[in-house]
Amino acid sequence: MPVDTFDKVYLPNIEENKTEWLQDYLKGGGYDGSKKALEMAPETIINVVKDSGLRGRGGAGFPTGVKWGFLPKDVHPRYLTVNADESEPGTCKDRPLMEQRPHTLIDGCIATCLAIEAEAAYIYIRGEYYKSAKVMQQAIDEAYEAGFLGDNIFGSGKKVDVYVHRGAGAYICGEETALLTSLEGYRGYPRLKPPFPAVSGLYGKPTIINNVETIISVPFILTKGADWFKSYVHERSTGLRLYSVSGHVKKPGVLELPMTVTLREMIYDYCGGIRNDHDVKFVIPGGSSVPWLLPHQLDTVMSMEGVNAAGSFLGSAAVMVLDHTVCPVWAVTNLSAFYRHESCGQCTPCREGSAWMHKILMRIENGGATMADLETLESIAGTGKPNTGMISGKSICALGDASAWPVGSAIQCFRDEFVKHIEEGGCSYRNKRFWMSGDKFVNETAEHHPRWH
């Protein structure tokens, strides 16, 4: 087992699964980040965050301080929106952050509001995260009672309000402009860009949108310094990162690691290896929407640049590990059903393309497909790379790309298995727990599939 030579800061006691309320947070230096920010000019805070190299932890990886710097001068009011709509399959890092360390997020909201000169922050939490919303609201109430939020934060005369807003369970609202549309009370449709939210966002005013993990990083950067954050670095990927590891590893969970860790170390050193000592078949390294990696790529460094070099994206750092008993055609059919269901329907390529791909995949998986179907599927999905095929790069938001990339990647990685499905009239695997029937999941009993005992 590896020896950790770094101090965990985001979730040091994740195994205890306890909420850190205000008094405990203050004992550990809580709200020192906000107090430090009150002593600094907004431009200075932004420059410190720029110097740290902090990049967005939600998926795109855009430099946070640079994003803050896009706000137009002397245009007010401004808003901060925290994207806590953690809906990407495989991702489960923001939930423990909110449920175990809610005051760290509030601390980050205050410091960020002071940096961008905003007086209000909205935490948009996915509808299924009932406990997260409840814990965050209770922590916000504690902060108001202590005078850390409101019209006179810490007795400084400055105003910062923080609000919780619950979504209604739509994956599309994880896209930043759809989130804003939903927050305003409308159907969660993405918006055309430009204008970008930093110029015209919530209620048409300048708005900064950052992920939970990104905002929580801010107070640590202010108190420990940009050099501390940069001490964990691989190329341009700085700081510690939370990885959601799931699938067929022996010890799944949320790992806090430097981005110098390799995929092999993550699986075998930190997660104990593969169940029943099976072999890895493929890995989805950054949430369900990214291209797949194969066993010969296990030495990939799990930074943004490292995963990009391997032909995929780190995304939300949701690492799904699948062993050799899994049918890749069934797996991508499962993912395709999700994206078909979650398409908002605004863009024709995404709306029609996601449904078309799923129908073809169903024929391949269940029998009745021809090689012409596979060729059609390849033309729709492309190669699993940006701007290939009929969908990628042709919709307002990235959901179209997200629906196409896994399909194109699966064909690139396992084309022989797609051909075998077609030649044999369906799937020959008999170890799947679920199979697709139309738009429904049908649970097959364990007695038919004893390997799932």
Buried (B, 14 or more C-beta within 10 A) or exposed (E): EEEEEEEBBBBBEBEEEEBBBBEEBBEEEBBBBBBBBBEBEBEEBBBBBBBBBBBBBBBBBEBBBEBBBEBEEEEEEBBBBBBBBBBBBBBBBBBBBBBBBBBBBBBBBBBBBBBBBBBBBBBBBBBBBEEBBBBBBBBBEBBBEBEBBBEEBBEBEBBBBBEBBBBEEBBBBBBBBBBBBBBEEEEBBBBEEEEBBBBBBBEEBBBBBBBBBBBBBBBBBBBBBBEBBBEBBBBEBBBBBBBBBBBBBEEBBBBBBBBBBBBBBBBBEBBEBBBEEBEBBBBBBBBBBBBBBBEEBBEBBBBBBBBBEBBBBBBBBBBBBBBEBBBBBBBBBBBBBBBBEBBBEBBEBBBBBBBBBBEBBBBBBBEEBEEEBBEBBBEBBBBBBBEBBBBBBBBBBBBBBBBBBBBBBBBBBBEEBBBEBBEEEBBEBEEBEEBBEEEEEEEEEEEEBEEBE
